[in-house]
Structures are given as structure tokens and as C-alpha cells.
Amino acid sequence: MDDSERQRLIEEAIPDVRDGLTRTERLILHVLNETQQELGGRNVPTVMLYGRVVEYINITEQELHLYLDRLGVKGDGT
């Protein structure tokens, strides 16, 4: 493991002091916001969000659900 990879792992594991979010959490919220704007403010299907998030980072669907739960993002149940 080289220094740049080690630094990236540290940056991912430690939340930012400004907002308490990790890089992955911030990315997920950014992609969610962009997609919701594209859909005219409607809810974003999880599978659509997942497809867009994996364009940026390597994450499993289960990991995405864990992040969404941690961030308080919930579906409307319909």
C-alpha cells in the first residue's frame, strides 16, 4: 500500500470536521440531489441512485443502503 492509497483510506474513514460527512456520504448526497433535480423534485428510485453512484465509487448495493440509512434517507413506502 503506497502513501496516496493510505491517505485516501484515511480520508474516507474519518468524517470531515466541517459537516461530519465522509467522502462517500457527501458523494451520495450530491448525486441524490442532482438526480432529484433532474426528476423535477420527485423521489429518486434507489436502483437509479445506485447506478449513478457506482459511476464515481466502487460500492455494493448493500453498502449504499447502509449509507442511506445512516444519512436518514428513507423511501416513501409506496
C-alpha positions as protocol buffer text, in pm:
chain_id: "A"
residue {
  index: 1
  type: MET
  ca { x: 0 y: 0 z: 0 }
}
residue {
  index: 2
  type: ASP
  ca { x: 154 y: 330 z: -106 }
}
residue {
  index: 3
  type: ASP
  ca { x: 117 y: 665 z: 67 }
}
residue {
  index: 4
  type: SER
  ca { x: -152 y: 802 z: -165 }
}
residue {
  index: 5
  type: GLU
  ca { x: -371 y: 494 z: -117 }
}
residue {
  index: 6
  type: ARG
  ca { x: -320 y: 509 z: 259 }
}
residue {
  index: 7
  type: GLN
  ca { x: -415 y: 880 z: 259 }
}
residue {
  index: 8
  type: ARG
  ca { x: -730 y: 808 z: 57 }
}
residue {
  index: 9
  type: LEU
  ca { x: -836 y: 538 z: 303 }
}
residue {
  index: 10
  type: ILE
  ca { x: -780 y: 772 z: 596 }
}
residue {
  index: 11
  type: GLU
  ca { x: -980 y: 1048 z: 427 }
}
residue {
  index: 12
  type: GLU
  ca { x: -1266 y: 803 z: 368 }
}
residue {
  index: 13
  type: ALA
  ca { x: -1270 y: 667 z: 723 }
}
residue {
  index: 14
  type: ILE
  ca { x: -1256 y: 997 z: 911 }
}
residue {
  index: 15
  type: PRO
  ca { x: -1554 y: 1233 z: 878 }
}
residue {
  index: 16
  type: ASP
  ca { x: -1483 y: 1589 z: 773 }
}
residue {
  index: 17
  type: VAL
  ca { x: -1481 y: 1832 z: 1065 }
}
residue {
  index: 18
  type: ARG
  ca { x: -1697 y: 2085 z: 873 }
}
residue {
  index: 19
  type: ASP
  ca { x: -2006 y: 1869 z: 835 }
}
residue {
  index: 20
  type: GLY
  ca { x: -1932 y: 1528 z: 985 }
}
residue {
  index: 21
  type: LEU
  ca { x: -1967 y: 1350 z: 650 }
}
residue {
  index: 22
  type: THR
  ca { x: -1724 y: 1110 z: 491 }
}
residue {
  index: 23
  type: ARG
  ca { x: -1630 y: 1150 z: 125 }
}
residue {
  index: 24
  type: THR
  ca { x: -1869 y: 867 z: 29 }
}
residue {
  index: 25
  type: GLU
  ca { x: -2161 y: 1014 z: 224 }
}
residue {
  index: 26
  type: ARG
  ca { x: -2106 y: 1354 z: 65 }
}
residue {
  index: 27
  type: LEU
  ca { x: -2088 y: 1198 z: -281 }
}
residue {
  index: 28
  type: ILE
  ca { x: -2411 y: 1003 z: -229 }
}
residue {
  index: 29
  type: LEU
  ca { x: -2595 y: 1316 z: -115 }
}
residue {
  index: 30
  type: HIS
  ca { x: -2457 y: 1513 z: -409 }
}
residue {
  index: 31
  type: VAL
  ca { x: -2566 y: 1251 z: -663 }
}
residue {
  index: 32
  type: LEU
  ca { x: -2905 y: 1219 z: -491 }
}
residue {
  index: 33
  type: ASN
  ca { x: -2958 y: 1596 z: -511 }
}
residue {
  index: 34
  type: GLU
  ca { x: -2854 y: 1614 z: -878 }
}
residue {
  index: 35
  type: THR
  ca { x: -3082 y: 1324 z: -972 }
}
residue {
  index: 36
  type: GLN
  ca { x: -3376 y: 1463 z: -775 }
}
residue {
  index: 37
  type: GLN
  ca { x: -3338 y: 1795 z: -958 }
}
residue {
  index: 38
  type: GLU
  ca { x: -3334 y: 1613 z: -1293 }
}
residue {
  index: 39
  type: LEU
  ca { x: -3658 y: 1437 z: -1196 }
}
residue {
  index: 40
  type: GLY
  ca { x: -3829 y: 1764 z: -1111 }
}
residue {
  index: 41
  type: GLY
  ca { x: -3814 y: 1717 z: -735 }
}
residue {
  index: 42
  type: ARG
  ca { x: -3962 y: 1368 z: -734 }
}
residue {
  index: 43
  type: ASN
  ca { x: -3827 y: 1080 z: -529 }
}
residue {
  index: 44
  type: VAL
  ca { x: -3526 y: 900 z: -673 }
}
residue {
  index: 45
  type: PRO
  ca { x: -3552 y: 521 z: -704 }
}
residue {
  index: 46
  type: THR
  ca { x: -3271 y: 351 z: -514 }
}
residue {
  index: 47
  type: VAL
  ca { x: -3165 y: 149 z: -816 }
}
residue {
  index: 48
  type: MET
  ca { x: -3127 y: 470 z: -1020 }
}
residue {
  index: 49
  type: LEU
  ca { x: -2925 y: 630 z: -742 }
}
residue {
  index: 50
  type: TYR
  ca { x: -2708 y: 319 z: -715 }
}
residue {
  index: 51
  type: GLY
  ca { x: -2639 y: 321 z: -1088 }
}
residue {
  index: 52
  type: ARG
  ca { x: -2523 y: 679 z: -1073 }
}
residue {
  index: 53
  type: VAL
  ca { x: -2318 y: 642 z: -754 }
}
residue {
  index: 54
  type: VAL
  ca { x: -2119 y: 348 z: -892 }
}
residue {
  index: 55
  type: GLU
  ca { x: -2005 y: 574 z: -1176 }
}
residue {
  index: 56
  type: TYR
  ca { x: -1796 y: 753 z: -913 }
}
residue {
  index: 57
  type: ILE
  ca { x: -1708 y: 492 z: -649 }
}
residue {
  index: 58
  type: ASN
  ca { x: -1695 y: 116 z: -611 }
}
residue {
  index: 59
  type: ILE
  ca { x: -1975 y: 30 z: -368 }
}
residue {
  index: 60
  type: THR
  ca { x: -2219 y: -259 z: -332 }
}
residue {
  index: 61
  type: GLU
  ca { x: -2594 y: -212 z: -321 }
}
residue {
  index: 62
  type: GLN
  ca { x: -2597 y: -327 z: 42 }
}
residue {
  index: 63
  type: GLU
  ca { x: -2333 y: -68 z: 132 }
}
residue {
  index: 64
  type: LEU
  ca { x: -2541 y: 201 z: -36 }
}
residue {
  index: 65
  type: HIS
  ca { x: -2841 y: 102 z: 175 }
}
residue {
  index: 66
  type: LEU
  ca { x: -2627 y: 124 z: 491 }
}
residue {
  index: 67
  type: TYR
  ca { x: -2510 y: 472 z: 395 }
}
residue {
  index: 68
  type: LEU
  ca { x: -2865 y: 582 z: 313 }
}
residue {
  index: 69
  type: ASP
  ca { x: -2989 y: 454 z: 649 }
}
residue {
  index: 70
  type: ARG
  ca { x: -2705 y: 634 z: 828 }
}
residue {
  index: 71
  type: LEU
  ca { x: -2786 y: 955 z: 641 }
}
residue {
  index: 72
  type: GLY
  ca { x: -3156 y: 928 z: 726 }
}
residue {
  index: 73
  type: VAL
  ca { x: -3265 y: 892 z: 364 }
}
residue {
  index: 74
  type: LYS
  ca { x: -3585 y: 688 z: 362 }
}
residue {
  index: 75
  type: GLY
  ca { x: -3823 y: 580 z: 89 }
}
residue {
  index: 76
  type: ASP
  ca { x: -4185 y: 689 z: 100 }
}
residue {
  index: 77
  type: GLY
  ca { x: -4307 y: 331 z: 139 }
}
residue {
  index: 78
  type: THR
  ca { x: -4517 y: 327 z: -177 }
}
